[in-house]
Amino acid sequence: MADQAAQLEALKAAASNHESQVETAATKDEALKQALAAAEKLMMAVKLTTDPSERKQLNSRFNAIADIARSVKSNEWTRLKPPVAKQLQPQHQVVARPKSKADGIGQWATDVAQSLNHIPDGCHSQSTPTTQIAASNKRVAPQTVPPQTKSLTASPPHHPAAIPAQENPNHDDIRVGHNGVIYEPQFDLAARHDPKSWAQEITRKEPPLISSNTSVSHVRKLREPISSRKRTTKEEIILLKASLVNGVKCPPWDKIPSANEFGMNGPEHYTEPRDLTLSSQQQQHFKAWTRAKDAVSQRSSGSAGTPVMSSPRPIDLVQDAATDCSVVASLCAGIARTERGYDKVRRSYVLIDIVPDQLWKRLHQAFAFGDVLATLGTGQMSTRQERELGLEGQHSYVVLDMKETSHDRFLLVKNPWVEGRGWLGPRPTLEELYAESTISDSSKDGLATYHRDTIPTKDRPNPTTFWIGLEQVIRHFESLYLNWNPGLFRYRQDIHFEWTVDGSSEEENRCIVKHPQFLFHSNDASPVWFLLSRHFRATSGDNKEESDAFNDGSIRPSTLIDTCDDVPKGFMSIFVCPGNGNCLYIKDTCLERSDYVTTPQCLLRWDPKANSTYTVVIDQDELPASAYTFSLFAFSNSKIELEPAIPRFPLQRVVTGEWTKQTAGGGTGSSQYFQNPQYALEVKERGPLAILLTSANRKNALHVKLTLGHGKRIYRLNSRDVLADSGDHRIRCAFAEAKDLESGMYTIVCSLFEAGQTGDYSLRVDSTHEIGLEQIPRDGAGLILNRLAPVCFRPEVNEVVAPMAIRRLAAYTIVVRFLKATTSRSTGVLPTTRSPLRFSVEYGRGPERQFLITSERGQYSDAVILRTEAIDIDPELYPGANLFLVMDRLSGPGGPVEEWYEVEVYTDIPSACDIGVWRNKR
């Protein structure tokens, strides 16, 4: 142990020596050599120490020297010029690093407040309504890596080579943490198993981490990227229509409004043209709309006696008469994290399926730098559960802070209700929680106030602001809502569209040909985030059927859910498919999809391949039938493209029809299959072709085939004659595609799964060239039907005949269908095959007889249906009683089995012939 301690001290001393030499290095190579040597010694020291606090300190030193090494390697290193403080103006004087995190936050907030009066014009983002803090002639661009791509960690307390921001001329893109420290993504310590791998990692050219003690007024937050895509006139109209919400105009936010817009225009103040609607509970306490100076007393408004938009004291919000807890929770999160704005990117997690380690890793470091706001939502709870846990069912909570100790991970959670319940489950002890705490009572930061509010008192034994472990959050909360900072991305593309939804479920939505679809292209393999935002529908009055007032994804008390007159909220989702930017017909292959969420926003993170194009599809599940408008945003750190998907086939032919009792022949295994509707398809030029069969009936399973039928009705089907097939029967839609089809005539068969099922359908054929599509008349259409008595072949009988008497000249078409095979119960299983059969119309007897009509050109066949083409028979040519309709088979199926057949004779004129009864032999 003594040897190990001595070795540890030697490594620490050597690391300190190398660190000091980095600061005094005369050349870039020398600085890099010393930084690598210091990092190697610190890594070895981390492996030797057994003291957690010492290991933490060594890790911080390692992070610092690693960032310096990377800075040197990426040509961003500049030899320090001591003393830096003397080169600065008094108002920019370098200040000592705060002793605690809270002190740093408080000092940063104070600096921001003091610098607001010195913000030059034009430094605000045009798309984010948050305060921007200007740097000295430097423009700050977004971070190149989103939170999930690389871990973001706070700047370590020990940073021997802190480089002032103004001395970094090659760095226009600067990022500020909540303590005023400029930062870039750090390395992942888990990947640094040895000095060699670490040295390979820092050779990548990435922006260095830069620590600055300069006043925060010289830097500003990340700016939200602006879409470079030009909106169409139709999109402009969509946005304008969506700006009218329940009779109130809310114009699209396209820039930060100037102060002049809020000033007096003459002697009169601006007045809203109409009052906003309040809830019934709010109406009970409502007195009147009044201006701030009349509503706020001098004591509460400040020394000047006028209302102000900020306060030097900590601000807290609670929910009283406001009816939407999710809105109040979001406002609480925004106030608690004032160092970052309330931005637009939001995602809802279902916590049951998330691994705690993955969840914490994603959130903790991004939360520390103010790049995400978080709120929690509980599910439906019984009264007993609420009483025992101290939680409200169907309620939103705000996450105020996150903390990781050596034993557990905790979230600081607040119930926004003014008189709400407090968590009764396990809470961390003060010793456990604040042993390594950076919050001090002397801090004036509002976050410290929240921390103090968690301490139970006599009046509040169970505070509504409480610390709760991550495992307890996952166990008792249903949803986690995250609101990311879009300034983390450099590129953005927006598109706005409308969609008329039919209210179908996700299982019924296999057909997506009418779903919104978009082409997405990414130049690099940088992660992209898709945000789908559903606009609120405008309505007048309290019409729930049309209003989104109860379809906004907010969490409401159980008494307001699933009532008899309540409209279901429905779900929506985003799919990424390998469609190469082309329009797709069915949900077949999906590379990635988001969860189906009820909120008006849906978010999907996707890792595309470099220089690849995909098809993005919008889907819904039981969204109330209506016309909706949406906006789809794409954020990335590589150049991206987002446009409407490209139709693969410019030409379409659509026909409609229905299955009736006569034409509902069932699937291919049915003896009536060929009674199904059939269509003659004329292909005039060679090329690809797509066939889509859809039905509004949600119970019928569909199927479609493209066959080599020469444009005529088919009565038999071989596998070699099938050119395209939709596969298994599916409800709502069936899709078949021919990649390369020669010009010619073909036959399409539309069928249902079971014979006798009826319903409507729509047949759509898409092609690159002109095509013809016409329905083929069914058997006997326009003809006179003479249905004969069923024919029964007993086991010992192989031939039956029926006499015919021709009365008039007519065209005859004969159809024979296999009906069934029967046997007595004692004989066992029926045969699986049918006897080969032939039928004919014969004149005369014996070897000299003449065949007028034969099936299959005189060959025997075991097909389900045998049919002849129309043949004219003149009674003058065949006088007397020597004309017979004959049916014969090669042999019986074996055993005591009876085979039954149906025979139909079609003629083009009535009373053309008389046909007698069947008999075994002539």
Buried (B, 14 or more C-beta within 10 A) or exposed (E): EEEEEEEBEEBBEBBBEBBEBBBEBEEBEBBBBBBBBBBBBBBBBBEBBEEEEBBBBBBBBBBBBBBBBBBBBBEBBBEBEEEBEEEBEEEBEBEEBBEBBBBBBBBBBBBBBEBEEEBEEEBBBEBBBBBBBBBEEBEBBBBBBBBBBBBBBBBBEBBBBBBBBBBBEEBEBBBBBBBBBBBBBBBEBEEBEEBEEBBEBBEEEBBBBBBBBBBBBBBBBBBBBBBEBEBEEEBEBBBEEBBBBBEBEEEEEEEBEEEEEEEEEEEEEEEEEEEEEEEEEEEEEEEEEEEEEEEBEEEEBBEEEEBEEEEEEBEBBBBEEBBBBBBBBBBBBBBBBBBBBBBBBBBBBEBEEBEBEEBBBBBBBBBBBBBBBBBBBBBEBEEEBBEEBBBBBBBBBBBBBBBEBEEBBBBBBBBBBEEBBBBBBEBBEEEBBBEEBBBBEEBBBBBBBBBEBBEEEEEEEEBBBBBBBBEBBBEBBBBBBBBBBBBBBBBBBBBBBBBEBEBBBBEBBBBBBEBBBBBBBBBBEBBBBBBBBBBBBBBEEEEBEBBBBBBBBBBBEEEEEEEEEEBEBBBBBBBBBEBBBBBBBBBEEEBBBBBBBBBBBBBBBBBBEEEBBBBBBBBBBBBBEBEBBBBBBBBBBBBBBBEBBBEBBEEEBEBEBEBEEEBBBBBBEBBBBBBBBBBBBBBEEEBBBBBBBBBEBEEBBBBBBBBBBEBEBBBEBEEEBBBBBBEEBBBBBBBBBBEEBEEEBBBBBBBBBBBEBBBEBBBBBBBBBEBBBEBBEBBBEEBBEBEBEEBBBEBEBBBBBBBBEBEEBBBBBBBBBBBEBEBEEEEEEEBEEBBBBBBBBBBBEEEEBEEBBBBBEEEBBEBBBBBBEBBEBEBEEBEEEBBBBBBBBEEBBEEBBBBBBBBBBBBBEEEBBEBBEBEEEB
